[in-house]
């Protein structure tokens, strides 16, 4: 079997794509599938509009294609999401600039609805008048807004249901998926990976699995799992904290609104309708290289900082700690240590090329949206090492 360690969206996507290609695949997860960062995502499948700002057309097209793939594959679990950004006539957030950006977004994503059923099609964006903006968000004081930019992305109201469908699909293709089984250590002959030694957390039994290739998709636990092999993975996962908050406030409407906090450390946040309440995100905080001991304290401090910044953006919400119904916290890879700037690209490494045992791979990524594309990239690396897959 080819073994995938870590049952978040990246591990699940890799398990699914490998099993669809006819590879004998084993997925091992120490807790619930998708129970860490994947569960704590903001649930928006972004189409890459922001990449037009830097003219990163490759990432834009990748995001558009990935969003379409989710809508096509899981139409009952992915909905169109109107997104609105109030425009105050400053910098790039001027009506004229956004009108051009939305037109470019429409033209460059012309295939976004190909094959999509009618009630899941994403309309073209537009610039709203101040009156139209107030009609969408009647409870907010958006005084001074000269216009609003409206575009459409997609949202997963229940991301965990999508993960369960990915598991069912992978199992139907022959994959073995085990949760509450923890990978303890790797076995090798010094030159090649020979397998993984695991522990069944419900029975405390030791389980041994033989394999020619192991892919670690365990994110911030990479160094802990890979042991000595992790000395070459300093670029693999430098942790940062990502927070989303479910707020005890009625949803502002059917659209998500993008707001920017005031002050020198101004950040943009999305306030999304979810289960009749507001799901706000995402706040990013820097973490030390090994954050486990300080994580609770950092998280508590970050929640308060998040609320403070939301109150500067929308003071009428009057947010306090009592307004927080749920804290969704996960760890994402940062560009550098002790940074809040996320890594630009997913990373797929064959650690066998870096003096580790051959057949040991490591994968990390940032976006839920493009997990399937990253899985395909990882499989190309696996095929380069193992040879082409069997015909399916």
C-alpha positions in Angstrom: 0.0 0.0 0.0 0.9 3.6 -0.5 0.4 5.3 2.9 -1.0 8.7 3.6 -0.6 10.1 7.1 -3.0 12.8 8.2 -6.8 12.9 7.5 -7.3 16.6 6.8 -8.4 17.8 3.4 -4.9 17.4 1.9 -4.5 13.8 3.1 -8.1 13.0 2.0 -7.6 14.5 -1.4 -4.4 12.6 -1.9 -6.0 9.3 -0.7 -8.9 9.8 -3.1 -6.9 10.7 -6.1 -4.4 7.8 -5.5 -7.2 5.3 -5.1 -9.0 6.6 -8.2 -5.8 5.9 -10.1 -5.8 2.3 -8.9 -3.1 2.6 -6.3 -3.5 0.5 -3.1 -3.8 3.3 -0.6 -4.0 3.4 3.2 -5.0 6.6 5.1 -4.2 6.9 8.8 -5.6 9.6 11.0 -5.0 9.8 14.8 -8.3 11.6 15.6 -11.4 12.4 13.6 -11.0 12.8 9.9 -10.9 16.5 9.1 -11.0 17.4 12.8 -8.2 20.0 12.9 -7.6 22.8 10.5 -9.9 21.5 7.8 -12.9 21.7 10.2 -11.8 25.2 11.2 -11.8 26.7 7.8 -14.0 29.7 6.9 -15.8 27.4 4.4 -15.4 29.8 1.5 -14.1 28.3 -1.8 -12.3 31.4 -3.2 -12.0 31.8 -7.0 -8.8 33.8 -6.9 -10.1 37.4 -7.4 -7.4 38.8 -5.1 -4.7 37.3 -7.4 -5.7 39.8 -10.1 -4.3 42.5 -7.9 -0.8 41.0 -8.3 -1.5 39.7 -11.8 -0.8 36.2 -10.7 -2.8 34.7 -13.5 -1.6 31.1 -12.9 -2.9 31.0 -9.4 -6.1 32.8 -10.5 -6.9 30.2 -13.1 -6.0 27.4 -10.7 -8.4 28.7 -8.1 -11.2 29.2 -10.6 -10.8 25.7 -11.9 -10.7 24.3 -8.4 -13.8 26.1 -7.2 -15.7 24.9 -10.3 -14.5 21.3 -9.5 -16.0 21.5 -6.0 -19.3 22.8 -7.3 -19.5 20.2 -10.0 -18.5 17.3 -7.8 -20.6 18.2 -4.7 -23.5 20.4 -6.0 -25.7 19.6 -3.0 -23.0 20.7 -0.5 -21.6 23.8 -2.2 -23.6 27.0 -2.7 -23.0 30.3 -4.5 -21.9 33.0 -2.1 -22.4 36.7 -2.9 -19.5 38.7 -1.5 -19.6 42.5 -1.0 -16.8 44.9 -0.2 -17.8 48.5 0.7 -15.7 51.0 -1.3 -14.6 54.3 0.3 -12.7 55.7 -2.6 -9.2 55.1 -1.2 -6.2 53.4 -2.9 -7.3 50.4 -5.0 -10.7 50.3 -3.3 -12.2 52.9 -5.7 -15.3 52.1 -7.7 -13.5 52.6 -11.0 -10.7 50.3 -10.1 -13.0 47.6 -8.8 -15.2 47.9 -11.9 -12.2 47.0 -14.1 -11.2 44.2 -11.7 -14.6 42.6 -11.8 -14.8 42.9 -15.5 -11.4 41.1 -15.8 -12.6 38.5 -13.3 -15.6 37.8 -15.5 -13.6 37.5 -18.7 -10.8 35.4 -17.3 -13.2 33.0 -15.6 -15.4 32.5 -18.6 -15.4 28.7 -18.0 -16.4 28.9 -14.3 -20.0 27.7 -15.0 -19.2 25.1 -17.7 -21.3 22.0 -16.8 -22.6 23.5 -13.6 -26.3 23.1 -13.0 -28.4 26.3 -13.2 -28.9 26.9 -9.5 -25.2 26.7 -8.8 -24.0 29.1 -11.6 -21.9 32.1 -10.5 -23.1 35.4 -11.9 -20.8 38.2 -13.0 -19.8 40.8 -10.5 -20.8 44.4 -10.5 -20.4 47.7 -8.6 -23.3 48.6 -6.3 -24.6 52.1 -5.6 -24.6 53.3 -2.0 -28.4 52.8 -1.9 -28.0 49.1 -3.1 -25.3 48.6 -0.5 -27.6 49.8 2.3 -30.4 47.6 1.1 -28.1 44.5 1.4 -27.0 45.4 4.9 -29.7 47.6 6.5 -28.4 47.0 10.0 -24.9 48.3 9.3 -23.7 51.9 9.3 -21.8 52.1 6.1 -21.8 55.9 6.0 -19.2 57.3 3.7 -19.2 54.3 1.4 -19.2 55.5 -2.2 -20.1 52.1 -3.6 -19.8 48.4 -3.1 -18.1 45.7 -5.1 -20.2 42.6 -5.5 -18.8 39.2 -6.8 -19.6 35.6 -6.3 -17.6 32.8 -4.8 -18.8 29.5 -3.3 -19.4 28.3 0.2 -19.5 24.9 1.9 -22.1 25.2 4.7 -20.9 21.8 6.0 -17.3 21.2 5.1 -17.2 18.0 7.1 -19.9 16.5 4.9 -17.7 17.0 1.9 -14.8 15.3 3.7 -17.1 12.4 4.5 -18.1 12.1 0.8 -14.4 12.1 -0.2 -13.8 9.3 2.3 -16.8 7.3 1.0 -15.5 7.8 -2.6 -12.0 6.7 -1.7 -13.2 3.6 0.1 -15.4 2.7 -2.9 -12.2 2.9 -5.0 -10.5 0.5 -2.7 -8.7 2.7 -0.2 -8.5 1.7 3.5 -9.2 4.6 5.8 -8.5 4.3 9.5 -9.2 7.0 12.1 -8.1 6.9 15.7 -4.9 5.1 14.5 -1.8 7.1 15.2 1.4 6.8 13.2 4.1 6.4 15.8 7.3 5.9 13.7 8.6 4.9 10.3 10.5 1.8 9.5 13.2 1.7 6.9 16.4 -0.2 6.0 18.3 3.1 6.0 17.9 3.7 2.3 14.2 3.1 1.7 11.0 3.4 3.6 9.7 0.0 4.6 6.5 0.9 6.4 4.8 2.6 9.3 4.4 1.4 12.9 1.1 2.7 14.3 -1.0 2.5 17.5 -4.7 1.8 17.5 -5.9 4.4 20.1 -9.1 2.5 20.9 -7.4 -0.8 21.8 -3.7 0.3 22.3 -2.6 -2.4 19.9 0.4 -1.9 17.8 -0.2 -2.1 14.0 2.5 -2.5 11.4 2.0 -1.7 7.7 4.4 -2.4 4.9 4.7 0.1 2.1 7.0 1.4 -0.6 6.0 5.1 -0.1 4.7 7.3 2.7 3.3 10.8 2.3 3.1 12.9 5.5 0.2 15.4 5.4 0.2 16.2 9.1 1.0 19.9 8.9 2.3 21.3 12.2 3.1 17.8 13.5 5.5 17.1 10.7 8.7 17.4 12.8 7.2 15.3 15.6 6.3 12.5 13.2 9.3 12.6 10.8 11.9 12.7 13.5 15.4 12.9 12.1 14.1 13.2 8.6 12.5 16.5 9.5 15.9 18.3 9.7 15.5 19.0 5.9 11.9 20.3 6.1 12.4 23.7 7.6 10.5 25.1 4.6 7.8 22.5 4.9 5.7 24.0 7.7 6.4 27.1 9.7 3.3 27.3 11.9 0.9 30.3 12.2 -2.4 30.5 14.0 -5.6 31.0 12.0 -8.8 31.9 13.9 -12.5 32.1 12.8 -15.2 33.0 15.2 -18.9 32.1 15.3 -20.6 35.1 16.8 -23.9 35.4 18.6 -25.2 38.0 16.2 -27.9 37.5 13.6 -26.4 37.1 10.1 -26.2 40.4 8.3 -28.0 39.0 5.2 -27.5 36.5 2.5 -24.2 38.0 1.4 -20.8 37.9 3.0 -19.2 41.3 3.7 -15.5 42.1 3.5 -14.5 44.8 6.1 -11.2 46.3 7.0 -10.1 47.0 10.6 -8.9 50.5 11.3 -5.4 51.3 12.5 -1.8 50.7 11.5 -2.3 46.9 11.5 -5.4 47.0 9.3 -6.7 43.6 8.2 -9.5 42.6 6.0 -12.1 40.1 7.4 -15.1 38.3 5.9 -18.3 38.1 7.9 -20.3 35.2 6.4 -23.9 34.0 7.1 -23.7 30.6 8.7 -26.5 28.8 10.6 -28.3 32.1 11.1 -25.3 33.7 12.8 -22.1 35.5 11.7 -19.0 33.4 11.0 -16.1 35.9 11.0 -12.6 35.2 9.7 -9.8 34.9 9.3 -7.5 36.3 12.0 -3.8 35.3 11.7 -1.3 35.3 14.5 2.4 34.5 14.6 3.5 31.3 16.4 6.9 30.2 17.6 8.6 27.4 15.8 7.3 24.9 18.4 4.1 26.5 19.7 2.5 23.6 21.5 3.2 24.8 25.1 2.1 28.4 24.4 -0.8 27.7 22.1 -3.6 28.2 24.6 -2.3 31.5 25.8 -1.6 32.7 22.3 -5.1 31.6 21.2 -6.9 33.5 24.0 -4.9 36.6 23.4 -5.6 36.4 19.6 -9.4 36.0 20.2 -9.4 39.3 22.1 -7.3 41.0 19.4 -9.7 39.7 16.7 -12.7 41.1 18.5 -11.0 44.4 19.0 -10.3 44.7 15.3 -13.8 43.7 14.3 -15.1 46.4 16.6 -13.1 49.0 14.9 -14.5 47.9 11.5 -18.1 47.5 12.6 -18.6 49.1 16.1 -22.4 48.5 15.9 -21.8 44.8 16.6 -20.5 45.6 20.1 -18.5 42.4 20.3 -17.3 41.0 23.6 -16.0 37.6 24.7 -19.6 36.7 25.6 -20.6 37.1 21.9 -18.3 34.2 20.9 -20.2 31.0 20.4 -17.4 29.0 18.9 -13.7 29.5 18.3 -12.4 27.7 15.3 -8.6 27.5 15.5 -6.1 25.8 13.1 -2.5 26.1 12.0 -1.4 27.1 8.5 2.1 27.3 7.0 3.6 30.8 7.2 6.3 32.2 4.9 8.8 32.5 7.7 9.1 31.8 11.4 7.1 34.0 13.7 5.2 35.5 10.8 1.5 36.0 9.9 2.1 36.1 6.2 1.0 32.7 4.7 3.1 30.6 2.4 2.4 31.4 -1.2 2.6 27.9 -2.6 1.9 24.3 -1.5 5.1 22.3 -0.9 5.6 18.7 -2.0 9.0 17.2 -1.0 10.6 13.9 -1.6 12.7 13.7 1.5 14.7 10.8 -0.1 16.3 13.5 -2.3 17.5 15.2 1.0 19.3 12.3 2.6 16.2 10.8 4.2 15.0 7.3 3.3 13.7 7.0 -0.2 10.0 6.9 -0.6 9.3 9.3 2.2 7.4 12.4 1.0 5.9 15.4 2.8 3.1 17.7 1.7 1.7 20.9 3.1 -0.7 23.5 1.7 -2.7 26.6 2.6 -6.0 26.6 0.8 -8.9 24.1 1.1 -9.9 25.2 -2.4 -6.9 23.8 -4.3 -6.4 20.6 -2.2 -7.2 18.3 -5.2 -4.7 20.0 -7.5 -2.0 19.7 -4.9 -2.9 16.0 -4.5 -2.4 15.6 -8.2 1.0 17.3 -8.0 2.0 15.0 -5.2 0.9 11.9 -7.2 3.2 13.0 -10.1 6.1 13.0 -7.6 5.1 9.6 -6.4 4.9 8.2 -9.9 8.3 9.6 -10.7 9.6 7.6 -7.8 7.5 4.4 -8.0 6.8 4.2 -11.7 3.5 4.8 -13.6 0.3 3.8 -12.0 -1.6 0.6 -13.3 -4.3 1.0 -15.9 -7.7 1.7 -14.3 
